[in-house]
Amino acid sequence: MAGRVAPLRARVFVDFDGTIALEDSTDVILERFALPWWRRVEADWVAGRIGSRECLARQVDLIRACPRDLDRVASAIPLDPYFLEFAALCRANAIPLTVVSDGFHQVVTTMLARSGAEVTVLANRLVRIGADRWRLTFPHASEACRSAAGNCKCRALDCEPGTLRILIGDGRSDFCAAQSADLVFAKGALAEHCQTNGLAYEVFGNFAGAITLLTQWISALADAPAPALGEFVYAPPSS
């Protein structure tokens, strides 16, 4: 694949579960290894009574799994087969790519390493406190987070002025970040959220589609005059 250096500073932020991973790894772990009342905690989160940070912390307290159990999950969940090519496209155009997940860092990094992808990962961290017991820590949380998320994706998107911030995601953990991103590639619940709230977005089905969209945007930006810092305004490339 021929690459070119992007004419503007840009960064890509990608959700993991349901976006790169074809199943939600956190849900798989909870379904297999958590005590059954984790679903009550989930219901409180879905109803908006608690934020995802509290939800995840309480659910992890209910997990009974050894490290080998978690590794088995990480080895079994399939990844989008086009993600590696998408990451290569970003590298070829000097666009940093960061995986921003409200899931578990150990699981995300193990799954990405299996695919051969070398990317920065921001995610919550599991701390082992017994043979099969865990506590969750939140190194990327923010007290100002509007979603009370474990990993504040809006904080991750807080880049230097003049950076085109591209968000790729599928679910509720991406809702707030979609409001601050300059460009959103969305599917699933995130696409519905953007549609309902009048947020500009591009629909993608998998990373083959994301490759096409990003290639179009790189081409459109290469042909556009470079704006001054802080004055970037984008419009979808003409079809």
C-alpha positions in Angstrom: 0.0 0.0 0.0 1.5 3.3 -1.0 1.6 5.9 1.8 2.1 9.6 2.1 2.8 11.9 5.0 -0.4 13.5 6.2 -0.5 17.3 5.6 -2.1 18.1 8.9 -1.4 16.8 12.4 -3.9 14.0 13.0 -4.5 11.3 15.6 -6.8 8.3 15.5 -8.5 6.9 18.6 -10.1 3.5 18.4 -12.4 1.7 20.7 -11.6 -2.0 21.3 -14.6 -4.1 22.4 -17.1 -4.4 19.5 -14.8 -2.3 17.3 -11.5 -4.1 16.9 -12.6 -7.2 18.9 -15.6 -8.8 17.3 -17.0 -9.7 20.7 -17.0 -7.7 24.0 -14.1 -9.2 25.9 -15.3 -7.7 29.2 -18.8 -9.2 28.8 -17.3 -12.6 27.9 -15.2 -12.6 31.0 -18.1 -11.6 33.2 -20.4 -14.2 31.7 -17.9 -17.0 32.2 -16.3 -16.1 35.5 -18.3 -13.6 37.5 -20.9 -14.4 40.2 -24.4 -14.1 38.7 -25.4 -10.8 40.3 -23.0 -8.9 38.0 -26.0 -8.5 35.8 -27.8 -6.4 38.5 -24.8 -4.1 38.4 -25.0 -3.9 34.6 -28.7 -3.1 34.9 -27.9 -0.1 37.2 -25.4 1.2 34.6 -27.8 0.8 31.7 -30.5 2.6 33.6 -28.0 5.5 34.3 -28.0 5.0 38.1 -24.2 4.5 38.1 -21.3 5.4 35.8 -19.2 2.8 34.0 -16.3 3.3 36.5 -18.4 2.2 39.4 -20.1 -0.5 37.3 -16.8 -2.1 36.3 -15.2 -1.9 39.7 -18.2 -3.7 41.3 -18.3 -6.3 38.5 -14.6 -7.1 38.7 -15.0 -7.7 42.5 -17.3 -10.6 41.4 -14.9 -12.3 39.0 -13.4 -15.6 40.1 -10.8 -16.4 37.5 -7.0 -17.1 37.5 -4.7 -15.4 35.0 -4.8 -18.5 32.8 -8.6 -18.2 32.5 -8.2 -14.6 31.3 -5.6 -15.7 28.8 -7.9 -18.3 27.4 -10.5 -15.6 26.7 -7.9 -13.4 25.1 -6.8 -16.2 22.8 -10.3 -17.1 21.6 -12.1 -13.8 20.7 -11.6 -12.9 17.1 -10.4 -9.5 15.9 -11.4 -7.6 12.9 -9.2 -9.1 10.1 -8.6 -5.7 8.5 -7.4 -3.9 11.6 -3.7 -4.7 11.0 -4.0 -3.2 7.6 -5.7 -0.1 9.0 -2.9 0.3 11.6 -0.4 0.1 8.7 -2.2 2.8 6.8 -1.9 5.1 9.9 1.8 4.4 10.2 2.4 5.0 6.5 0.8 8.5 6.9 2.5 9.3 10.2 -0.8 9.3 12.0 -0.5 8.1 15.7 -3.1 5.4 16.5 -4.2 4.9 20.1 -6.6 2.2 21.3 -8.8 3.7 24.0 -10.8 1.1 25.9 -13.0 0.9 28.9 -12.0 -2.7 29.1 -9.1 -4.5 30.7 -5.5 -3.5 29.7 -4.1 -7.0 30.1 -6.7 -8.6 27.9 -6.6 -5.9 25.2 -2.8 -5.9 24.9 -2.7 -9.7 24.8 -5.3 -9.8 22.0 -3.5 -7.1 20.0 -0.1 -8.8 20.5 -1.6 -12.0 19.1 -2.5 -10.1 15.9 0.9 -8.5 15.6 -0.4 -5.0 16.0 1.9 -2.6 17.8 -0.2 0.3 19.1 -0.5 2.4 22.2 -3.3 1.2 24.5 -5.1 3.2 27.2 -7.3 1.0 29.3 -8.3 0.1 32.9 -5.9 -2.2 34.7 -6.6 -5.4 36.6 -4.6 -5.9 39.9 -4.4 -9.5 41.2 -5.3 -9.7 44.9 -5.6 -13.5 45.3 -5.5 -16.8 43.4 -8.6 -15.9 41.4 -9.6 -12.4 42.7 -9.0 -9.0 41.1 -9.3 -5.3 41.7 -9.7 -2.8 38.9 -7.7 0.5 38.8 -8.4 3.4 36.6 -5.2 5.2 35.5 -7.0 7.2 32.8 -10.1 8.3 34.7 -11.1 11.9 35.2 -13.2 13.3 38.0 -14.6 15.7 35.5 -15.7 12.9 33.2 -19.4 13.5 32.2 -20.0 9.8 31.9 -18.2 8.8 35.1 -16.3 6.4 32.9 -13.4 4.2 34.0 -11.4 5.5 31.0 -12.3 9.1 30.1 -12.1 9.1 26.3 -12.7 12.8 26.1 -9.5 13.3 28.2 -7.6 11.1 25.7 -8.8 13.3 22.8 -7.6 16.4 24.5 -4.7 17.0 22.0 -2.7 20.0 21.1 -4.5 22.7 19.1 -4.6 22.0 15.3 -4.8 18.2 15.6 -7.5 16.4 13.7 -9.0 14.0 16.2 -10.5 10.9 14.6 -12.7 8.6 16.8 -13.7 5.1 15.7 -16.2 3.2 17.8 -19.4 1.4 18.3 -20.9 1.8 21.7 -21.9 3.8 24.8 -18.3 4.3 26.0 -17.7 6.4 22.9 -20.8 8.7 23.2 -19.1 11.6 25.0 -15.9 11.5 23.0 -18.0 11.6 19.8 -19.1 15.1 20.8 -15.5 16.4 21.0 -13.9 14.5 18.1 -13.4 16.3 14.8 -14.3 13.2 12.8 -16.2 10.1 13.8 -16.4 6.7 12.1 -19.3 4.9 13.8 -21.3 1.7 13.8 -23.8 0.1 16.1 -25.1 2.1 19.1 -22.6 4.9 18.4 -24.0 5.5 14.9 -27.5 5.6 16.4 -26.3 8.1 19.1 -24.7 10.3 16.5 -27.8 10.2 14.3 -30.2 11.0 17.2 -28.0 13.8 18.5 -27.2 15.4 15.1 -23.5 14.6 15.3 -21.6 14.3 12.1 -20.3 10.8 11.4 -19.3 8.3 8.8 -20.7 4.8 8.9 -18.3 1.8 8.7 -19.0 -1.9 9.0 -15.5 -3.2 9.6 -12.0 -1.9 9.2 -12.0 -2.5 5.5 -14.6 0.3 5.4 -12.5 2.4 7.8 -9.5 2.0 5.5 -11.6 3.4 2.6 -12.9 6.3 4.7 -9.5 7.2 6.1 -7.9 7.0 2.7 -10.5 9.4 1.3 -10.0 11.8 4.1 -6.2 11.8 3.7 -6.6 12.5 0.0 -9.1 15.3 0.7 -6.8 16.9 3.3 -3.8 16.6 1.0 -5.6 18.6 -1.6 -6.9 21.3 0.8 -5.0 24.4 1.9 -3.3 24.0 5.3 -5.3 26.0 7.9 -3.7 27.9 10.7 -3.5 26.2 14.1 -6.9 26.2 15.8 -8.8 26.9 12.6 -9.3 23.5 11.2 -12.8 23.0 9.7 -13.6 19.8 8.0 -16.3 18.7 5.5 -16.9 15.2 4.2 -15.0 14.4 0.9 -17.3 14.6 -2.1 -18.4 11.2 -3.4 
